[in-house]
C-alpha cells in the first residue's frame, strides 16, 4: 500500500512538473471584452520572442511565423474565438458560437484572419484543401509597426472609437488588427 502511494506521489510530481514546464514556455490566456452588449472571448497560447531556455531573440514575422503560410495564431492549440452575438467582420457575418482563428501573414501586409468553423484543432500543420469547407471567411487585416518590441505574443479586444470593436494581435514590432461590429 505504501509503495502504491509513493508511486502515486511520484507520478503526480512528474505530471505537475511537466505541466509547469510547458506553461512556462508558452502560457495560455483567456481574455474577454463586452462590446456593444456582447461578450467576446479569446483563448490562445502566448509564445515569447526569446527561444525557450535561452536568451536568443528569434525573428518572428518571416522567421518563426513564415510569410505565405497559415499560422495557428499563438502557440500549442489553435486560438478559439467565442462570441455571444453575431459579428460583422469585413464583409462576413459570423454567427454566434465558437470558432478557431488562424492567420495568413504576408510580408507586404496583405495578411488575412482566417475564421474556421471547426474547433479543437492543434493548429499545425494546416491543410488548406482539407479545411476549405470549414473556413467561414478570410478577412483582411491591417498591419502596423509598433514603437516598442512586444516580447510575448499578445491579443486584445478593444472598443473601436467609431463603433464596434477591434481585434488586435501584437508581437515583435508588428500589430495586426481587424475591426468588427456586433449585429443585433
FENJO-V170119 format. One record per residue. N is the residue number from 1. RES is the residue in one small letter. NEAR is the number of other C-alpha atoms within 12 Angstrom. Layout:
N/RES/NEAR + N/RES/NEAR
This chain:
1/x/7 + 2/x/8 + 3/x/9 + 4/x/10 + 5/x/11 + 6/x/12 + 7/x/13 + 8/x/14 + 9/x/14 + 10/x/14 + 11/x/14 + 12/x/14 + 13/x/14 + 14/x/14 + 15/x/14 + 16/x/14 + 17/x/14 + 18/x/14 + 19/x/16 + 20/x/15 + 21/x/15 + 22/x/20 + 23/x/20 + 24/x/18 + 25/x/23 + 26/x/28 + 27/x/25 + 28/x/29 + 29/x/25 + 30/x/21 + 31/x/25 + 32/x/24 + 33/x/25 + 34/x/24 + 35/x/30 + 36/x/24 + 37/x/19 + 38/x/25 + 39/x/25 + 40/x/36 + 41/x/31 + 42/x/33 + 43/x/33 + 44/x/35 + 45/x/32 + 46/x/35 + 47/x/35 + 48/x/33 + 49/x/32 + 50/x/24 + 51/x/18 + 52/x/19 + 53/x/14 + 54/x/11 + 55/x/11 + 56/x/12 + 57/x/19 + 58/x/21 + 59/x/21 + 60/x/29 + 61/x/32 + 62/x/20 + 63/x/18 + 64/x/24 + 65/x/29 + 66/x/20 + 67/x/22 + 68/x/19 + 69/x/26 + 70/x/30 + 71/x/37 + 72/x/37 + 73/x/45 + 74/x/39 + 75/x/33 + 76/x/27 + 77/x/28 + 78/x/34 + 79/x/41 + 80/x/39 + 81/x/40 + 82/x/32 + 83/x/32 + 84/x/25 + 85/x/26 + 86/x/27 + 87/x/35 + 88/x/25 + 89/x/30 + 90/x/26 + 91/x/16 + 92/x/23 + 93/x/23 + 94/x/32 + 95/x/24 + 96/x/22 + 97/x/23 + 98/x/27 + 99/x/33 + 100/x/39 + 101/x/44 + 102/x/45 + 103/x/40 + 104/x/33 + 105/x/37 + 106/x/25 + 107/x/20 + 108/x/16 + 109/x/24 + 110/x/21 + 111/x/30 + 112/x/32 + 113/x/40 + 114/x/40 + 115/x/41 + 116/x/37 + 117/x/27 + 118/x/26 + 119/x/25 + 120/x/20 + 121/x/25 + 122/x/24 + 123/x/29 + 124/x/23 + 125/x/18 + 126/x/26 + 127/x/19 + 128/x/20 + 129/x/10 + 130/x/12 + 131/x/24 + 132/x/17 + 133/x/14 + 134/x/22 + 135/x/26 + 136/x/26 + 137/x/29 + 138/x/30 + 139/x/32 + 140/x/27 + 141/x/31 + 142/x/26 + 143/x/26 + 144/x/23 + 145/x/19 + 146/x/15 + 147/x/12 + 148/x/13 + 149/x/21 + 150/x/24 + 151/x/24 + 152/x/32 + 153/x/33 + 154/x/37 + 155/x/37 + 156/x/30 + 157/x/32 + 158/x/28 + 159/x/26 + 160/x/21 + 161/x/13 + 162/x/12 + 163/x/15 + 164/x/28 + 165/x/30 + 166/x/32 + 167/x/37 + 168/x/30 + 169/x/38 + 170/x/34 + 171/x/36 + 172/x/31 + 173/x/23 + 174/x/31 + 175/x/30 + 176/x/36 + 177/x/35 + 178/x/35 + 179/x/32 + 180/x/36 + 181/x/34 + 182/x/31 + 183/x/23 + 184/x/16
